[in-house]
Amino acid sequence: MKYVDVLLDEGIDKPLEYAVEDTIQPTLGMRVRVPLRSREVEGWILREKTGPESSNPLPITALLYEAPLFDEELFKLYQFVSRYYCTPLQKVLRIAIPKGVKENVVTRKFGLYQLTEEGKEGEGRSPKQKEILERLSAGDLTDAEMKERGWLPSHFRPLIEKGFVKRIEGERPFSPLEEADYFATKPKKLSVEQEKTFIALQEALEKGGFSPHLLFGVTGSGKTEVYIRLMERALEMGKGVLFLVPEVALTTQILERLKSRFNEGLSVLHHRLSHGERNAGWQALLNGKARIVIGARSTLFSPIQNLGLIIVDEEHEGAYKQNEDAPCYNARDLALLRGKSAGALVLLGSATPSLESFTHAQEGKYGLHVLKERPTTKPLPKVTVVDMVREDEKHGGFCLLSDRLIEGIKERLENGEQSILFLNRRGHHTSLFCSQCQEALHCDHCTIPLVFHKHEQQLHCHGCGVAKMPPRECPTCKSPLLVYRGYGTERVESVLHALFPDARILRMDKDTTKNKGSHETILRAFASGKGDILIGTQMVAKGLNFPQVTLVGILNADQNLHLPDFRAGESTFQILTQVSGRAGRGDVEGEVILQTHLKDHPVLKHVLAHAYEPFFEEEKEGRKLLQFPPFARLAKMIFRGPDENEVRKTGEMVREELVKNLPASFTLYPVVPCGRERVRDEYYYQCLLKASSMKPLQDWIARGQLKPFQKKREVLIKVDVDPLSLF
């Protein structure tokens, strides 16, 4: 017998010893089923041991995979994530390796409708039956197409009973790329700036070894073409490529661009895929059939072979940071670590680099490459600021769309051009307000105002998802004086339909992209000219390339400037600059109309001038003065549970222990409620820590000092190292 350490998926977070038959060669990353007390559980082999440390270890029950699902390099990354982000290793493995991979989901069921010999001569009685028979005469019909046409199984039943049609059911392997549209294209001619940048990056790639770089290019400057040229060179060198994007929506356009140049060897991974599709993509990387993988943040953990190039597009994006659950990792930062481990070139790209990344580039820690111009002769879009204070006065009250913006949309409709309207709020009205007690109606389970969605005629909580009918009177004071306030993307859509009844309007937000493939459907419809106006939240703000868009309207530009957070100015500048960059990417010059109630705010003035460097210098001075990142490190201890007193008390007890055990160089802020104090009937409190290094905190947690507080009380504790916000 041989002996191994196995880390279970759930429960005990320390490896347990098991025996393995001599016929099996145990390897790190193998998936096994093992006995535990009176049941069987699954886990991972971490290492083979020279001999047993306990008496009579139990043998493993089954080997679920003959080959390991990750190697030593990836395992070191998992271990780093566990220690740096203060999370048990088993939890890291749970989020790093998709469920479909662990369960080895390899096939999916499918259904086909086929025309029989009798059906070729038969006739349908109803128009629907005739339509179905006519379609089937051209070939088999899939379930997917049936649903797309609005047909139901009941429409086929009479034809099946007559013997005109037969249904075939079976299973086939998953292939997430089989339906991806693409047209083969040739490389674009590089501008002088692009050529210079590409040559410098290519030399670094060919030199080999870890090499971090920042590509700072204005929107529409052709960063993607530089990426693709580098990828081609990496493949020629026999290297694998990891391409990260911040949003699932961006994979559609990027994937089409990549498929047009790399017809084979592509894999895509993100959470919107089914379990089987993610497993298919993972296996293609494991066996070397795919040498390029593209996806959102968790794609960072995929087993790409002989990794030589990592691209992090829109590196400034907060979506690279995992906030919902531990480990609270940042995929951009881990991409640098993985690149160092693999000896790869890591390229961070952005039109609005994060303050941290640009500071590192200035200090020489990263190579810096700048694209200041668009490859075409067209300049960056003209930005017009509209003072909504005056607009409100002019219209005698609240004004949603300024006269200038309405005129701009009308002009584009007449010219056959497209417009994008950006508002980072969804729903119809953002609150239902009581005029008597001056309070907005909140969710019963969360301290979050309810949002009115007109399509469902319901109030929704965007925290827990609860929906209910609007009340006729205030639940607190019983007053019937309830009024709707605020506006979201749904209301903008209804106003535009009223103003432009013939316009084809698409909306892209969390409500319209709930279903699988909905991102792709909306974006492809707009790209193919089936929409005149696209309204959206931050999903439409970055990375998208629509040459026919000549107008971008930003409806509430100062929305995030009111947040009490040290990154409020940076995030506002980034998202406004990014969404502005969607305009004028084709042959016609673009225009941006920016609506604001704070027209003289310095951040908006920098957006108006497309002035990243002056903004960066101002922001950097403020951060330095207050000693916030990149001049200090932050961590948040977050406490949650159903009893508010217990949550607060646990937080204060942990803070007392930290004061005793951490160096005096640490600043520990008081325990206070989080920005969302209560969500799903659980209370949230936090304690912020600031220091030049978080290593003493990470060491203290690694020694198990936090476990007594987690075991004694019904309070869950999450550690967020390098948080993106203070609340």
Steps between C-alpha positions, in 0.01 A plus 500: 500500500596862447390788722370844408365819653149581375331839540122460515260726311296579810531485876843431648740757353820305575628214278414146617714190445377216274648188344526437124554171321844442347346481152417872517766770473361780719565849366427851619162615366338159466131486590397221739207372703583398857319363806434739789326356803178342365495667159707562192631841396715642221830680511844563351831318535753757618811282534632147529661414836800283572302302756190507719489739794186343650410141572310317225397789272183428302541436126351741247169380356547608140726695269265741318755618242801307376686826430545799734286810443772747602878497522767624741505851352125546544509344845756757612263769374212347699719491811597864456134601464418305816765675708491850351121527497463320835275219374519122560658312209194281449290812437755627248483169312122519509492830309809436282381173344150508344233263626456350155869407497483331839186310399640427152188608311591398146176473299172681465158382391364623170183459299446497124180498294528319165267460204403138423441354153125524565543861606659590168170416331271608783322830551433692817146594591575832669724786380735422790535134394562601140766746616673228706497247216639760261784578743581130557519438126815715508664289774489394864367744761669538838327577829686830513366611160152380595501731803649784297210477253247497784381146427395263778522118527119496481522640146696189393290240684227452230767466231689239707178307561433492123853370440601811302766608750723310739697626797854377573660547841862442590812641658802678354818660632490862607668763287458859624649640179302304243237774456740797511469714186811617321642597164865441417688830491850616422724700732434874498773741400660633816546870562847632583414496873358148483800372306745648750306353793466158339871474418598588857257247649599233248865538599406455866295190412782345298754575772302277733453515874259702710444846358214730618379780270226764495343598168339842551299575187211741452163346412501379141879514469525138386616317812318183392696479174824520699370223727422277201840554337669402827277193530596391148867529589450310827332213313785492247735457796290208631370703794152503655298820539268612781269789407296657782205735455308658790144426387332199341337739251843589361582140412253514209677768298851393600420137418376596154819700441716209616308236303546708186877463544535174697245252370635215714652459843264737682328435831256722690420482872258706706216450749222548241596175327340172602692249711565287194624791291743606771627144532547477122704818504708384798573160345603662170761699693615200701564284195654782298228515232440864596796734539302820552247550776277805534267585785421701811692503829474131602658404165826596667498157673470297178767241402645662186808308385844662457364842591699780336265799470234642734282790385280687750274729297339799676734428793351783708160333523360421844336188355838325526457513878293226665287667769203273559680218678844395619762485365468869410768475231589749227559318170716782367742473791504121483568516125830667584578230755413220259707667229797513735460132585465395135769736367245674277448847359207668678335787314252724683296716263275800563401844381466601865758299698448451871698734720701205630598370156594839358707576811688170456562587135630845593735343754636256242347187653300451178599579146283790376364524144274785392254529210384864495309497171240296319632322187245684282516872429196557723573668835362400837131590534400853590357518853216743573402562863135581567419675829193315627437762769410744222308232310287429809433874540415537132250213509350601835606183681691175452637447147606151391633573150640841417393684186856463367494122543155461345612706201817290471305172498255638243788604274657149516168333421460720192856418388463125555763504776487338843499637855588356840346636821676414825339496843636278775161441662240247398128492557233763425505704821779461757273550803145536630498796736258597778430875493368488857788337693765589239628143469552267205343155528763241585516125464374307805817289493762760398585864570462574130233717330262307278520566125187513285505287184213602274506190280407280796313780683697403811746638750830309493781477753834500319660348808303183566280485190166518682216647293157624612210716386523872586295580814218755498622662820827546686575194720640732770259795532205365292500809280367452145735774374746274321697628202755337270843658476820445303540328167670195353560346159146366472352850537746641248384234254131591544575874460695435180216288358266793562738753341609282207223243434666372181846452654626148566607509863701231682569487873791319662505466877474227760125466439530440124802268521374241749487218248796319353613655174303822557817714499597364160148538357474869592853592390474315169164663427647844560821425308301378198295821488180355648495773765527878480547573871662281765424589862711332763677492831876449532466196270509742203775722640814314402673300233215500247568604142206625292620707201150644436472654848558874468324619816539399864271655759598481868188571703628538856873563480544599864321196645807343666666827604271514805635173641712533818788304356860581410458340155182692409684748278709232331208268427292792365780617270557146374142407420418836339814488286433138404137553398597819314743289298215302345424799274666578167685173445398488133526749215274765658626716784340428836337717762443449871227689687564491872210597728595611852394711797867563587632655179802660671623185675874451424455132406246592232731769364770237448247274324404792278864550399584125465779582748610186682847613612384826669222306673751235610737759651219669697362169624845373590572805717174452688569132562852578620373762742243262651728194476265287294600250227744490330679666795359255759325163511145442620303205632141466620373258762132445422266343757148377424225313675128510591550665844621859471637514856696178454642621169614832646631336819702243302647776286607697806654191665699419186615862476622488862707190420642665191602806701689271739670290233573730205792745481446863599541594133146371437208741505181326612178688439191450720250221436214659304205385287580421137355705215214251486442439867244222459451264205280186500430544873870497584690794647837611363773681696859572407836602638746670264876452539777705342877436496799488269469118484224257594740213568468520883121470466530211253747320729270547802208348309716219357584398858128437556444794734167586335347153536386533865283798406351313206418184694342647814245729338255498211704769332683449171826690454636592157837662438530729198864582428553794261131603492387734224269703723476613862135407553 
